[in-house]
């Protein structure tokens, strides 16, 4: 299972269709990591998130890989994910912070 957390600004991303985005993230995880994603949506209440003193329109997505990634494949996956997110939400690349983290060692 690939863990994915999506922090979204409540009411600030009107183009975000969670059902469609959920399916797109699942497809991305399966194709990229060979596993399904466990997606957690974390809404940030309207008025609780700010960027440069204005209500934020940014989203933060953190995906944990199932294996340690070298910089080049990580960058490629991040670019692909940001493009997926911006195409599906109508947001700009300045409104998405995406992370693909290595798995934690136990």
Backbone as CSV, one residue per row, in Angstrom:
resi,resn,N_x,N_y,N_z,CA_x,CA_y,CA_z,C_x,C_y,C_z
1,UNK,0.842,-1.176,0.000,0.000,0.000,0.000,0.892,1.245,0.000
2,UNK,0.539,2.199,-0.831,1.241,3.480,-0.921,0.429,4.505,-0.147
3,UNK,1.022,5.120,0.877,0.311,6.132,1.659,0.360,7.473,0.946
4,UNK,-0.785,8.122,0.900,-0.894,9.430,0.250,-1.791,10.315,1.105
5,UNK,-1.262,11.466,1.513,-2.038,12.449,2.270,-2.210,13.696,1.422
6,UNK,-3.444,14.168,1.329,-3.757,15.350,0.527,-4.377,16.415,1.422
7,UNK,-3.627,17.487,1.694,-4.151,18.621,2.442,-4.700,19.617,1.433
8,UNK,-5.977,19.899,1.543,-6.615,20.814,0.591,-7.327,21.928,1.336
9,UNK,-7.329,23.091,0.739,-7.988,24.252,1.328,-9.491,24.157,1.063
10,UNK,-10.265,24.032,2.124,-11.707,23.915,1.994,-12.275,25.150,1.290
11,UNK,-13.019,24.923,0.231,-13.641,26.021,-0.503,-12.721,26.792,-1.416
12,UNK,-11.440,26.472,-1.439,-10.495,27.214,-2.261,-10.145,26.489,-3.561
13,UNK,-10.556,25.251,-3.691,-10.281,24.489,-4.910,-11.592,23.981,-5.496
14,UNK,-12.396,24.883,-6.040,-13.721,24.479,-6.529,-13.664,23.454,-7.653
15,UNK,-12.548,23.380,-8.378,-12.438,22.431,-9.483,-12.010,21.037,-9.020
16,UNK,-11.727,20.875,-7.718,-11.275,19.581,-7.222,-12.455,18.625,-7.097
17,UNK,-12.434,17.597,-7.884,-13.422,16.531,-7.814,-12.713,15.375,-7.125
18,UNK,-13.034,15.150,-5.845,-12.301,14.147,-5.060,-12.443,12.745,-5.636
19,UNK,-13.603,12.409,-6.170,-13.803,11.069,-6.728,-12.893,10.876,-7.940
20,UNK,-12.867,11.865,-8.819,-12.011,11.792,-10.011,-10.532,11.813,-9.618
21,UNK,-10.176,12.675,-8.655,-8.775,12.767,-8.233,-8.347,11.485,-7.525
22,UNK,-9.232,10.908,-6.726,-8.939,9.650,-6.044,-8.575,8.582,-7.082
23,UNK,-9.375,8.477,-8.130,-9.115,7.495,-9.193,-7.794,7.788,-9.898
24,UNK,-7.503,9.063,-10.141,-6.259,9.435,-10.822,-5.041,9.114,-9.953
25,UNK,-5.145,9.360,-8.648,-4.032,9.044,-7.744,-3.838,7.533,-7.663
26,UNK,-4.944,6.792,-7.626,-4.846,5.331,-7.616,-4.108,4.831,-8.857
27,UNK,-4.475,5.364,-10.003,-3.840,4.953,-11.260,-2.355,5.319,-11.245
28,UNK,-2.026,6.511,-10.755,-0.638,6.955,-10.656,0.165,6.016,-9.743
29,UNK,-0.376,5.691,-8.571,0.323,4.831,-7.624,0.534,3.432,-8.194
30,UNK,-0.497,2.894,-8.813,-0.390,1.541,-9.372,0.644,1.498,-10.491
31,UNK,0.609,2.490,-11.362,1.558,2.534,-12.479,2.977,2.838,-12.006
32,UNK,3.116,3.724,-11.041,4.437,4.176,-10.603,5.101,3.248,-9.594
33,UNK,4.291,2.646,-8.714,4.850,1.856,-7.613,4.370,0.411,-7.591
34,UNK,3.411,0.080,-8.444,2.891,-1.282,-8.493,1.977,-1.635,-7.345
35,UNK,1.513,-0.636,-6.608,0.625,-0.854,-5.458,-0.497,0.170,-5.453
36,UNK,-1.604,-0.185,-4.798,-2.700,0.765,-4.624,-2.316,1.811,-3.585
37,UNK,-2.990,2.944,-3.671,-2.749,4.026,-2.719,-3.827,4.025,-1.639
38,UNK,-3.397,4.307,-0.426,-4.324,4.591,0.662,-4.326,6.108,0.788
39,UNK,-5.429,6.728,0.380,-5.487,8.183,0.286,-6.277,8.755,1.452
40,UNK,-5.681,9.740,2.115,-6.336,10.443,3.203,-6.501,11.899,2.767
41,UNK,-7.732,12.379,2.781,-8.021,13.774,2.443,-8.103,14.567,3.740
42,UNK,-7.305,15.611,3.857,-7.275,16.432,5.061,-7.668,17.854,4.664
43,UNK,-8.912,18.236,4.950,-9.328,19.598,4.602,-8.800,20.612,5.616
44,UNK,-8.354,21.731,5.113,-7.953,22.844,5.960,-9.131,23.805,5.934
45,UNK,-9.720,24.055,7.093,-10.917,24.895,7.177,-10.682,26.262,6.542
46,UNK,-11.701,26.757,5.869,-11.625,28.080,5.241,-11.171,29.105,6.278
47,UNK,-10.188,29.896,5.907,-9.660,30.915,6.802,-8.533,30.440,7.696
48,UNK,-8.212,29.136,7.662,-7.130,28.610,8.503,-5.804,28.486,7.769
49,UNK,-5.801,28.632,6.454,-4.577,28.525,5.675,-4.304,29.810,4.924
50,UNK,-3.074,30.303,5.021,-2.719,31.556,4.363,-1.396,31.428,3.628
51,UNK,-1.286,32.137,2.521,-0.049,32.264,1.768,0.139,33.747,1.480
52,UNK,1.252,34.296,1.910,1.566,35.714,1.708,0.446,36.613,2.232
53,UNK,-0.138,36.234,3.370,-1.153,37.056,4.013,-2.540,36.979,3.406
54,UNK,-2.738,36.088,2.439,-4.047,35.930,1.803,-4.505,34.489,1.978
55,UNK,-5.832,34.253,1.959,-6.301,32.865,2.056,-5.609,31.993,1.004
56,UNK,-5.099,30.874,1.463,-4.320,29.995,0.591,-5.201,29.229,-0.384
57,UNK,-4.680,29.035,-1.576,-5.316,28.168,-2.570,-4.421,26.954,-2.825
58,UNK,-3.402,26.804,-1.993,-2.431,25.725,-2.190,-2.899,24.406,-1.597
59,UNK,-2.426,23.334,-2.203,-2.639,21.986,-1.696,-1.269,21.369,-1.442
60,UNK,-1.222,20.472,-0.467,0.005,19.755,-0.150,-0.296,18.266,-0.266
61,UNK,0.477,17.582,-1.091,0.281,16.146,-1.279,1.586,15.439,-0.946
62,UNK,1.497,14.474,-0.033,2.658,13.695,0.366,2.399,12.224,0.047
63,UNK,3.278,11.654,-0.749,3.181,10.255,-1.145,4.432,9.554,-0.631
64,UNK,4.249,8.382,-0.021,5.390,7.615,0.454,5.633,6.453,-0.505
65,UNK,6.801,6.443,-1.103,7.185,5.388,-2.036,7.362,4.074,-1.289
66,UNK,7.321,2.986,-2.020,7.563,1.676,-1.420,9.036,1.280,-1.489
67,UNK,9.855,2.141,-2.103,11.288,1.883,-2.161,12.032,3.209,-2.236
68,UNK,13.303,3.173,-1.842,14.132,4.381,-1.906,14.313,4.761,-3.377
69,UNK,14.135,6.047,-3.669,14.235,6.531,-5.041,15.470,7.396,-5.215
70,UNK,16.136,7.224,-6.341,17.226,8.122,-6.711,16.619,9.445,-7.167
71,UNK,17.413,10.517,-7.183,16.871,11.830,-7.539,16.183,11.902,-8.909
72,UNK,16.769,11.314,-9.945,16.186,11.443,-11.296,14.794,10.809,-11.396
73,UNK,14.590,9.555,-10.957,13.237,9.006,-11.030,12.253,9.734,-10.110
74,UNK,12.717,10.222,-8.956,11.832,10.976,-8.051,11.364,12.255,-8.734
75,UNK,12.305,12.964,-9.368,11.950,14.207,-10.057,10.950,13.940,-11.175
76,UNK,11.160,12.881,-11.925,10.250,12.532,-13.014,8.840,12.234,-12.486
77,UNK,8.764,11.468,-11.400,7.461,11.158,-10.804,6.789,12.409,-10.248
78,UNK,7.565,13.289,-9.628,7.000,14.535,-9.102,6.458,15.413,-10.218
79,UNK,7.206,15.533,-11.295,6.729,16.333,-12.433,5.427,15.753,-12.987
80,UNK,5.402,14.429,-13.123,4.200,13.763,-13.627,3.016,13.996,-12.687
81,UNK,3.260,13.872,-11.377,2.166,14.050,-10.421,1.661,15.492,-10.418
82,UNK,2.559,16.459,-10.435,2.143,17.871,-10.443,1.318,18.167,-11.695
83,UNK,1.720,17.630,-12.828,0.956,17.816,-14.061,-0.430,17.185,-13.921
84,UNK,-0.482,15.986,-13.364,-1.771,15.319,-13.134,-2.657,16.201,-12.253
85,UNK,-2.111,16.681,-11.140,-2.880,17.481,-10.186,-3.375,18.784,-10.824
86,UNK,-2.481,19.491,-11.496,-2.888,20.775,-12.074,-3.899,20.579,-13.201
87,UNK,-3.754,19.532,-13.989,-4.725,19.267,-15.051,-6.099,18.926,-14.493
88,UNK,-6.135,18.189,-13.402,-7.417,17.758,-12.822,-8.085,18.844,-11.984
89,UNK,-7.301,19.726,-11.371,-7.877,20.712,-10.458,-8.005,22.109,-11.047
90,UNK,-7.268,22.378,-12.111,-7.264,23.736,-12.649,-6.337,24.658,-11.882
91,UNK,-5.631,24.138,-10.886,-4.689,24.966,-10.140,-3.392,25.102,-10.929
92,UNK,-2.542,25.993,-10.471,-1.249,26.185,-11.124,-0.190,25.377,-10.382
93,UNK,0.974,25.241,-10.981,2.061,24.520,-10.317,2.546,25.263,-9.074
94,UNK,2.244,26.553,-8.958,2.595,27.312,-7.757,1.639,27.011,-6.600
95,UNK,0.526,26.315,-6.885,-0.478,26.028,-5.858,-0.444,24.578,-5.372
96,UNK,0.602,23.858,-5.723,0.734,22.474,-5.269,2.138,22.253,-4.724
97,UNK,2.199,21.707,-3.521,3.455,21.253,-2.950,3.342,19.734,-2.930
98,UNK,4.188,19.076,-3.680,4.137,17.618,-3.774,5.439,17.028,-3.241
99,UNK,5.301,15.932,-2.503,6.437,15.241,-1.927,6.279,13.758,-2.240
100,UNK,7.353,13.133,-2.687,7.403,11.689,-2.753,8.559,11.278,-1.854
101,UNK,8.183,10.763,-0.689,9.167,10.421,0.347,9.573,8.950,0.243
102,UNK,10.782,8.671,0.661,11.226,7.282,0.773,10.503,6.643,1.942
103,UNK,10.366,5.316,1.922,9.725,4.649,3.068,10.581,4.811,4.318
104,UNK,9.923,4.828,5.451,10.668,4.922,6.704,11.225,3.563,7.066
105,UNK,12.391,3.562,7.626,13.012,2.299,8.033,12.518,1.933,9.418
106,UNK,12.258,0.665,9.602,11.789,0.212,10.913,12.806,-0.658,11.576
